[in-house]
Amino acid sequence: MGVKTFTHSSPSHSQEMLEKLNVLRNDGHLCDVTIRVQDKLFLAHRVVLACCSDFFRSQLVGRPEEQDKFVLDLHHVTVSGFAPLLEYAYTSTLSISTENIIDVLAAASYMQMFAVATASSPVAAEEEDVEGEGGAAK
């Protein structure tokens, strides 16, 4: 009689992990990086950022381990563009509005979150069309 192997796969495991990581972040636990955007500080986990963004991967991977907690300044994004992307990294849900869509797209592009930028572009184009039509009717 040979060895039998059994496997278990949980479809909810990845979502549960994200939820728990987000709780840890919101409570300030195990965060190992601070992102500064326009003088506002955001706590995060390097591994989450590196998995969601090629930009962060290049900035964070290979840093000396003695730099457990450090501040990374983002000069080319706004708070209104960055905050929804950080939430997206931890929740897989992106909330954008007509007020912040341009900032979110610019931040997504800068941070090399191309899937987000690609998914949000049609919304931005639709908003520009609506504004163009409204402007012509005035």
C-alpha positions in Angstrom: 0.0 0.0 0.0 1.5 3.3 -1.1 1.4 6.7 0.5 -1.7 8.7 -0.4 -1.6 12.5 -0.6 -4.6 14.6 0.1 -4.9 18.3 -0.7 -7.2 21.0 0.6 -7.9 24.2 -1.3 -9.8 27.1 0.2 -11.3 29.6 -2.2 -11.7 32.1 0.6 -8.1 31.9 2.0 -6.7 34.7 -0.1 -9.5 37.1 0.8 -9.3 36.2 4.5 -5.5 36.9 4.4 -6.1 40.3 2.8 -8.7 41.1 5.4 -6.4 40.1 8.3 -3.5 42.0 6.8 -5.7 45.1 6.5 -6.7 44.8 10.2 -3.1 44.5 11.1 -2.3 47.6 9.1 -5.2 49.6 10.4 -4.1 48.7 14.0 -0.5 49.6 13.2 0.7 46.0 13.9 3.7 44.5 12.1 4.0 47.4 9.7 7.6 47.8 8.5 7.3 50.8 6.2 5.8 54.2 6.4 4.9 56.0 3.2 4.9 59.8 3.3 2.7 61.5 0.7 2.2 65.3 1.0 3.3 65.2 4.7 0.6 62.5 5.5 2.0 59.2 6.8 0.6 55.8 5.8 1.7 52.6 7.6 2.0 49.5 5.5 3.7 46.1 5.1 6.6 45.9 2.6 5.5 42.5 1.3 2.0 43.7 0.5 3.3 46.8 -1.4 6.0 44.8 -3.2 3.4 42.3 -4.4 1.0 45.0 -5.7 3.4 47.4 -7.3 6.5 47.0 -9.5 7.6 50.5 -8.2 7.4 49.4 -4.6 9.1 46.1 -5.4 12.1 48.0 -6.8 12.2 50.4 -3.9 11.8 47.8 -1.1 13.3 44.5 -2.2 17.0 44.2 -1.2 16.9 46.9 1.5 19.2 46.0 4.4 17.2 44.2 7.1 18.4 46.5 9.8 16.2 49.1 8.3 13.1 47.4 9.7 11.1 50.6 9.8 11.8 53.4 7.5 10.0 56.2 5.7 9.6 56.2 1.9 8.7 59.6 0.5 6.5 59.7 -2.6 6.9 63.1 -4.2 5.0 62.5 -7.4 1.6 61.5 -6.1 -1.2 63.1 -4.1 -2.9 61.8 -1.0 -6.2 61.6 -2.9 -4.4 59.4 -5.5 -2.4 57.3 -3.2 -4.9 56.4 -0.4 -7.4 54.5 -2.7 -4.5 52.5 -4.1 -3.3 51.6 -0.7 -6.8 50.4 0.2 -6.9 48.5 -3.0 -3.7 46.7 -2.2 -5.3 45.4 1.1 -8.9 44.9 0.0 -8.8 44.3 -3.8 -11.5 47.0 -4.1 -10.8 50.3 -5.7 -13.1 53.2 -4.9 -12.6 56.2 -7.2 -14.7 59.3 -7.8 -14.9 62.0 -10.4 -12.9 64.2 -7.9 -9.9 61.8 -7.6 -9.8 59.7 -10.7 -7.1 61.7 -12.4 -4.9 61.6 -9.2 -5.6 57.9 -8.8 -4.6 57.2 -12.4 -1.5 59.3 -12.2 -0.5 57.5 -8.9 -1.2 54.0 -10.3 0.9 54.8 -13.4 3.8 56.2 -11.3 3.7 53.2 -8.9 3.5 50.8 -11.8 0.1 49.4 -10.8 -0.7 48.9 -14.5 -3.8 46.6 -14.0 -5.4 49.4 -11.9 -4.5 52.1 -14.4 -5.8 50.0 -17.3 -9.1 49.2 -15.4 -9.6 52.8 -14.4 -8.9 54.4 -17.8 -12.3 53.8 -19.3 -13.9 55.4 -16.3 -11.7 58.5 -16.8 -12.5 58.6 -20.5 -16.2 58.4 -19.8 -15.9 61.2 -17.3 -14.1 63.4 -19.8 -16.9 62.7 -22.4 -19.6 63.7 -19.9 -17.7 66.8 -19.0 -17.2 67.7 -22.6 -20.9 67.2 -23.4 -21.9 69.3 -20.4 -19.5 72.0 -21.4 -20.9 72.1 -24.9 -24.5 72.5 -23.6 -23.8 75.5 -21.4 
